[in-house]
Amino acid sequence: MDFLEGIVGAANDVLWSYVLIIVLIGLGLYFTFRTGFVQFVNFPEMLRVIFDKRAIDASGKKGTSSFQAFAISAASRVGTGNLAGVASAVALGGPGAIFWMWIIALLGAASGFVESTLAQVYKVPDKNQYHGGPAYYMEKGLKSRVLGIVFAITITFTYGFVFNSVQSNTISLAFEGEFAISETTMAIVLTVLTAAVIFGGIKSIANVSQVIVPVMAIIYLLIAFYVVITNLGEMPEIFSLIFANAFGLKEVAGGSFGAAIMMGIKRGLFSNEAGMGSAPNAAATAEVTHPVKQGLIQALGVFFDTLLICSATGFIILTAGGYAGSELDGIQITQNAFSQHIGDWAGIFVAIAIFLFAYSSILGNYYYGENNINYIKNSRGWLFLYRVAVLAMVAFGALASFDFVWALADLTMAIMALINLYAITRLYKIVHRVLRDYREQRKAGKDPVFNREILDDPSGVEFWEPGQVKGND
């Protein structure tokens, strides 16, 4: 295990120190300038389209509304990245890591816009829903099924296996710290619960989580903002600490400057997923009259996740103190901070909340992998093997060390992001034309409706025929 940890660590050092930081920030700036600062200029438009009425296709069927799509994605974003990820970023990178989380969100929102717009352009209609995502726009836009398969394998491994080990690890740490429940017990419980859904077809657990998770997310946000409001007097000092740590000469000389940047970008990307290629899988399923609408909603989701939720968690941890040199890991730091602010019951609430958030993420991550396996080949045999491997990784995560599962997540996340960013950079000309069409229609006072014939090369676009979608009344 030590040998494997060494390889993963060395690979992460190269990818995150020299490659990902340049690529993520560089392409974030590139997409920001090329789109005319879409994430800032079109912010009012984001708020308008989120309350858009349902789109209607030619058959008269209505799809999921923009607000429903945003609410579902927002609820699913509140979880491990916001609670445990922020804590580890601050503990390892210092307060300045929060600043770099903000930067990656502000720039990454443009990357998120591009990938989700492409997912809508190249979505494939099915009997009852749409399918789409990076594998689809790589095959249909770049005309490369091989690259699509490579990405499908990467996202299946990243989400189905590695990210699920992160989720189970976070649950295990939270319950060990709050209820003294052993790692082995949690490994068994989580494996059985996951198997009940993916093998037994017991949908009730998944259905319950779909109801409870949004409620828990709202409660978490209310508690978090209550703590921030009751500590408003300390906020100027906290902001000063964040900026000083992000740029201070002391941090540069001591080497923590680089740690702040690296941890901020790593945990920011894990939380908001901008440009990584995961969100487009969900974005493709939405029913909208124009691809740009879903792109704008995705950009708003990045802001909501990092600038609002992650910031609130970061403020709570910083005002509580004790994060530097702490023997606690990830979620335990967050639990400790909440308990200091509002009592021991808050630690119990965070443990229960993270169980629901992380367990629902395990199910969601599993379906990401299943959908991409079906993209490669519809095989019951491969699906069975995938399910067994998912259960093994859930159990492994509950028993493994905090540092190793997060390091493995950083590595697979980096590889996945690089493949997707390469694809969306090559396909940006499509987004540029689609965005121009949207802005022209809005300038003319219309509710934009997309027609694939405006593209120089509409081949590969299976939806968006003339008259296939009607605008909102």
C-alpha positions in Angstrom: 0.0 0.0 0.0 2.9 2.4 0.8 4.3 1.8 -2.7 0.9 2.6 -4.3 0.5 5.7 -2.2 3.9 6.8 -3.3 3.0 6.4 -7.0 -0.3 8.3 -6.5 1.4 11.0 -4.6 4.1 11.5 -7.2 1.6 11.6 -10.0 -0.5 14.2 -8.2 2.5 16.4 -7.6 3.2 16.5 -11.3 -0.4 16.9 -12.4 -1.5 19.5 -9.9 1.8 21.4 -9.5 2.6 21.8 -13.1 -0.4 20.8 -15.3 -3.9 21.2 -13.8 -3.3 24.6 -12.2 -2.2 26.1 -15.6 -4.8 24.3 -17.6 -7.8 25.0 -15.3 -7.0 28.7 -14.8 -5.8 29.2 -18.3 -8.8 27.7 -20.0 -11.1 29.4 -17.4 -9.6 32.7 -18.6 -9.8 31.6 -22.3 -13.5 30.7 -22.1 -14.3 33.7 -20.0 -12.8 36.1 -22.6 -14.1 34.1 -25.7 -17.7 34.1 -24.3 -17.6 37.8 -23.5 -17.5 37.1 -19.7 -20.7 35.1 -20.0 -20.7 34.1 -16.3 -20.7 37.8 -15.2 -22.5 39.6 -18.1 -25.3 37.1 -18.3 -25.8 36.7 -14.5 -29.2 38.4 -14.6 -30.1 36.1 -17.5 -29.2 33.1 -15.2 -31.8 34.2 -12.7 -34.4 34.7 -15.4 -34.0 31.3 -17.1 -34.0 29.4 -13.8 -37.6 30.3 -13.5 -38.3 29.5 -17.2 -41.5 27.7 -17.9 -41.2 24.1 -19.1 -40.2 23.6 -22.7 -42.6 21.6 -24.9 -41.4 19.3 -27.6 -43.2 18.7 -30.9 -45.3 15.8 -29.4 -46.7 18.1 -26.7 -44.8 16.5 -23.8 -43.3 18.7 -21.2 -39.8 18.0 -19.7 -38.2 18.9 -16.4 -38.3 22.7 -15.8 -35.1 24.8 -15.4 -35.9 25.5 -11.8 -36.4 21.8 -11.0 -33.1 20.9 -12.7 -31.3 23.6 -10.7 -32.9 22.5 -7.4 -32.0 18.9 -8.0 -28.4 19.7 -8.9 -28.0 22.2 -6.1 -29.2 19.7 -3.5 -26.8 17.0 -4.9 -23.9 19.5 -4.7 -24.3 20.0 -0.9 -22.2 17.2 0.5 -18.7 15.8 1.0 -17.0 18.5 -1.0 -18.7 21.3 0.9 -18.2 19.8 4.3 -15.1 17.6 4.3 -13.4 19.0 1.2 -13.4 22.6 2.5 -12.1 21.4 5.9 -9.1 19.5 4.4 -8.4 22.5 2.1 -8.1 24.9 5.0 -6.2 22.4 7.2 -3.6 21.6 4.6 -3.6 24.8 2.5 -4.4 27.4 5.2 -7.1 30.1 5.0 -5.8 31.3 1.6 -7.1 28.1 0.1 -10.6 29.6 0.3 -9.6 32.5 -1.9 -8.3 30.1 -4.6 -11.6 28.1 -4.3 -13.3 31.4 -5.2 -11.0 32.0 -8.2 -11.5 28.5 -9.6 -15.3 29.0 -9.2 -15.3 32.4 -10.9 -13.3 31.2 -13.8 -14.6 27.6 -13.8 -18.2 28.8 -14.3 -17.2 29.7 -17.9 -15.9 26.1 -18.4 -19.1 24.7 -16.8 -21.1 26.8 -19.2 -19.3 25.5 -22.2 -19.5 21.8 -21.3 -23.2 21.9 -20.3 -24.1 23.8 -23.5 -22.3 21.2 -25.5 -24.1 18.4 -23.6 -27.4 19.9 -24.7 -26.4 20.4 -28.3 -25.4 16.7 -28.7 -28.0 15.1 -26.4 -29.7 12.0 -27.8 -33.5 11.6 -27.4 -34.8 8.3 -26.0 -38.3 7.1 -25.3 -38.8 8.8 -22.0 -35.6 10.9 -21.5 -32.4 12.2 -23.1 -28.9 10.8 -22.8 -25.7 12.8 -23.2 -22.5 14.1 -21.7 -18.8 14.2 -22.7 -18.7 10.8 -24.2 -21.5 11.8 -26.6 -20.1 15.1 -27.7 -16.7 13.5 -28.1 -18.2 10.9 -30.5 -20.7 13.1 -32.3 -18.9 16.5 -32.2 -15.2 15.4 -32.5 -16.2 12.3 -34.5 -14.1 10.1 -32.1 -15.9 7.2 -30.5 -12.5 6.0 -29.2 -12.1 9.2 -27.1 -15.7 8.8 -26.0 -15.0 5.3 -24.8 -11.8 6.5 -23.0 -13.7 9.2 -21.2 -16.6 6.8 -20.4 -14.1 4.4 -18.8 -12.4 7.2 -16.9 -15.7 8.7 -15.4 -16.8 5.2 -14.5 -13.6 4.5 -12.6 -13.5 8.0 -11.1 -17.1 8.2 -9.9 -18.2 4.6 -9.6 -15.1 3.5 -7.8 -12.8 6.3 -6.4 -15.3 9.0 -5.5 -17.5 6.4 -3.9 -14.6 5.4 -1.7 -14.3 9.1 -0.7 -18.0 9.2 0.2 -17.8 6.0 2.4 -14.6 7.2 4.0 -16.3 10.5 5.0 -19.3 8.7 6.5 -17.0 6.4 8.4 -14.9 9.2 9.8 -18.0 11.2 10.8 -19.6 8.3 12.7 -16.4 7.2 14.3 -15.8 10.7 15.6 -19.3 11.3 16.8 -20.7 7.9 17.8 -17.5 5.7 18.1 -18.8 3.3 15.5 -16.0 1.2 14.1 -14.8 1.5 10.5 -15.6 -2.2 9.9 -19.2 -1.8 11.0 -19.7 1.2 8.7 -18.1 -0.7 5.9 -20.6 -3.5 6.3 -23.6 -1.2 6.7 -22.8 0.9 3.7 -22.0 -2.1 1.5 -25.3 -3.8 2.4 -27.3 -0.6 1.8 -25.7 0.1 -1.5 -26.2 -3.5 -2.6 -29.8 -3.4 -1.7 -30.3 -0.6 -4.3 -28.0 -1.6 -7.1 -28.6 -5.4 -7.0 -31.9 -5.8 -5.2 -33.8 -3.0 -7.0 -35.0 -1.6 -3.7 -35.8 1.8 -4.9 -37.4 2.9 -1.6 -34.0 3.8 -0.1 -33.1 5.9 -3.1 -36.6 7.5 -3.1 -36.3 8.4 0.6 -32.9 10.0 0.1 -34.3 12.1 -2.8 -36.8 13.5 -0.4 -34.6 13.9 2.7 -31.4 15.2 1.1 -32.9 18.5 -0.2 -34.4 19.0 3.3 -31.2 18.3 5.0 -29.4 20.6 2.6 -31.7 23.4 3.4 -31.3 22.8 7.2 -27.5 22.7 6.8 -27.5 26.0 4.9 -29.8 27.7 7.5 -27.5 26.5 10.3 -24.4 27.5 8.4 -25.7 31.0 7.6 -27.0 31.4 11.2 -23.4 30.8 12.5 -22.0 33.3 10.0 -24.5 35.9 10.9 -23.9 35.5 14.6 -20.2 36.0 13.9 -20.5 38.9 11.6 -18.2 41.0 13.7 -15.4 38.6 13.0 -15.9 38.6 9.2 -13.6 41.5 8.4 -10.8 39.8 10.3 -11.6 36.5 8.5 -11.5 38.1 5.1 -8.2 39.8 6.0 -6.8 36.4 7.1 -7.9 34.7 3.8 -6.4 37.4 1.6 -3.2 37.7 3.7 -2.7 33.9 3.5 -3.4 33.8 -0.2 -0.8 36.5 -1.1 1.3 37.2 2.0 5.1 37.3 1.7 5.3 35.1 4.8 3.3 32.4 3.0 5.4 32.6 -0.1 8.7 32.4 1.9 7.3 29.5 4.0 6.1 27.5 1.1 2.4 27.5 2.1 1.5 29.9 -0.8 1.7 27.0 -3.2 -0.2 24.7 -0.8 -3.0 27.3 -0.6 -3.3 27.5 -4.4 -3.1 23.7 -4.9 -5.6 22.8 -2.2 -8.0 25.6 -3.1 -8.1 24.4 -6.7 -8.2 20.7 -5.9 -11.1 21.0 -3.4 -12.9 23.7 -5.4 -12.9 21.4 -8.5 -14.1 18.4 -6.4 -16.9 20.4 -5.0 -18.2 22.4 -8.0 -17.1 20.0 -10.8 -16.7 22.8 -13.3 -15.1 21.6 -16.4 -14.5 18.1 -15.1 -17.1 16.4 -17.3 -19.5 15.1 -14.7 -22.2 17.8 -14.7 -22.9 17.5 -18.5 -24.2 14.0 -17.9 -27.1 15.5 -15.9 -27.3 18.7 -17.9 -28.1 16.7 -21.1 -31.3 15.3 -19.5 -33.0 18.7 -19.1 -35.7 19.9 -21.4 -35.0 23.5 -22.5 -35.7 25.5 -25.7 -32.1 26.4 -26.2 -28.8 24.8 -25.1 -27.5 28.0 -23.7 -30.2 28.1 -21.0 -28.8 24.9 -19.4 -25.3 26.2 -19.8 -26.2 29.3 -17.8 -28.0 27.3 -15.1 -24.8 25.2 -14.7 -22.7 28.3 -14.4 -25.1 29.5 -11.7 -24.7 26.2 -9.9 -21.0 26.6 -9.7 -21.4 30.0 -8.1 -24.0 28.6 -5.7 -21.8 25.7 -4.7 -18.5 27.4 -4.1 -19.2 31.1 -3.4 -22.1 30.4 -1.1 -22.0 27.0 0.5 -18.2 26.4 0.6 -17.6 29.9 1.8 -20.1 29.5 4.6 -18.4 26.2 5.7 -14.9 27.9 5.5 -16.0 30.9 7.6 -17.4 28.5 10.3 -14.1 26.6 10.4 -11.9 29.7 10.5 -14.0 31.4 13.2 -13.8 28.3 15.4 -10.0 28.0 15.0 -8.0 24.9 15.8 -7.8 23.6 12.3 -4.0 24.1 11.9 -2.1 21.0 13.0 -5.3 19.3 14.0 -5.2 15.5 14.4 -8.8 15.4 13.1 -9.5 14.6 9.4 -11.8 16.3 7.0 -15.4 16.0 8.2 -14.3 15.8 11.8 -12.9 19.3 11.6 -16.2 20.6 10.3 -18.1 18.7 13.1 -15.8 20.1 15.7 -16.3 23.7 14.4 -20.1 23.4 14.4 -20.0 22.0 17.9 -18.0 24.9 19.1 -20.4 27.4 17.7 -23.8 25.9 18.6 -23.3 22.9 20.9 -22.6 19.2 20.7 -25.9 18.5 19.0 -24.5 20.2 15.8 -21.8 17.5 15.5 -24.5 14.8 15.6 -26.5 16.7 12.9 -23.5 17.0 10.7 -22.8 13.3 11.0 -26.4 12.4 10.1 -26.4 15.0 7.3 -23.1 13.7 5.8 -24.4 10.2 5.9 -27.5 11.1 3.8 -25.5 13.4 1.5 -22.7 10.9 0.9 -25.0 7.9 0.6 -27.1 9.6 -2.0 -23.9 10.6 -3.8 -22.8 6.9 -3.8 -26.0 6.0 -5.6 -25.6 9.0 -8.0 -22.0 8.1 -8.7 -23.0 4.5 -9.4 -25.5 5.6 -12.0 -22.9 7.9 -13.7 -20.8 4.7 -14.2 -23.8 2.6 -15.2 -24.8 5.1 -17.9 -21.3 5.3 -19.3 -20.9 1.5 -19.3 -24.2 1.3 -21.3 -22.7 3.9 -23.7 -19.7 1.6 -24.3 -21.7 -1.7 -24.5 -25.1 -2.8 -23.2 -23.9 -5.9 -21.5 -25.4 -7.5 -18.4 -22.2 -9.3 -17.6 -20.1 -6.1 -17.6 -22.8 -4.4 -15.5 -22.7 -7.2 -12.9 -18.9 -6.9 -12.6 -19.2 -3.2 -12.3 -21.7 -3.5 -9.4 -19.4 -5.9 -7.6 -16.5 -3.5 -8.0 -18.6 -0.6 -6.7 -19.4 -2.5 -3.5 -15.8 -3.4 -3.0 -14.7 0.2 -3.3 -17.4 1.3 -0.9 -16.1 -1.1 1.7 -12.5 -0.2 0.9 -13.2 3.5 1.3 -14.7 3.0 4.8 -11.6 1.2 5.9 -8.9 3.1 4.1 -7.0 6.2 5.3 -8.4 9.7 4.7 -5.2 10.9 2.9 -5.1 7.9 0.5 -8.7 8.0 -0.8 -8.5 11.8 -1.3 -5.2 11.5 -3.1 -6.6 8.8 -5.4 -9.6 11.0 -6.0 -7.3 13.9 -6.9 -5.5 11.7 -9.5 -8.5 10.3 -11.3 -10.3 13.7 -11.2 -7.3 15.3 -12.8 -7.1 12.7 -15.6 -10.9 13.0 -16.2 -10.8 16.8 -16.3 -7.9 16.9 -18.8 -9.7 14.7 -21.2 -12.9 16.7 -21.0 -11.1 20.1 -21.2 -9.3 19.0 -24.3 -12.6 18.1 -25.9 -14.6 21.2 -25.0 -11.6 23.4 -26.1 -11.7 21.8 -29.6 -15.5 22.1 -29.7 -15.7 25.7 -28.4 -16.5 27.0 -31.9 -19.9 25.2 -31.6 -20.6 26.9 -28.3 -19.5 30.3 -29.7 -22.0 30.0 -32.5 -24.8 28.7 -30.2 -24.2 31.5 -27.7 -24.3 34.2 -30.5 -27.6 32.8 -31.7 -29.0 33.0 -28.2 -27.9 36.6 -27.7 -29.3 37.6 -31.1 -32.7 36.1 -30.3 -32.7 37.8 -26.8 -31.8 41.1 -28.3 -34.7 40.7 -30.7 -37.0 40.2 -27.7 -37.6 36.5 -28.4 -37.6 33.5 -26.1 -34.7 31.7 -27.8 -35.4 28.5 -29.6 -32.5 26.5 -31.0 -32.3 25.2 -34.5 -29.4 22.9 -35.4 -29.3 24.3 -39.0 -27.5 27.4 -37.8 -24.4 25.3 -37.3 -21.8 25.0 -40.1 -21.8 21.3 -39.6 -25.0 20.0 -37.9 -24.0 16.3 -38.5 -23.9 14.5 -35.2 -26.7 16.7 -33.7 -29.6 14.2 -33.4 -32.0 16.6 -31.7 -32.9 20.2 -32.4 -34.6 19.8 -35.8 -36.6 22.8 -37.0 -39.9 22.9 -35.1 -38.9 20.1 -32.8 -39.1 22.4 -29.7 -41.6 25.2 -29.2 -40.8 28.3 -27.2 -42.5 29.2 -23.9 -45.6 31.2 -24.0 
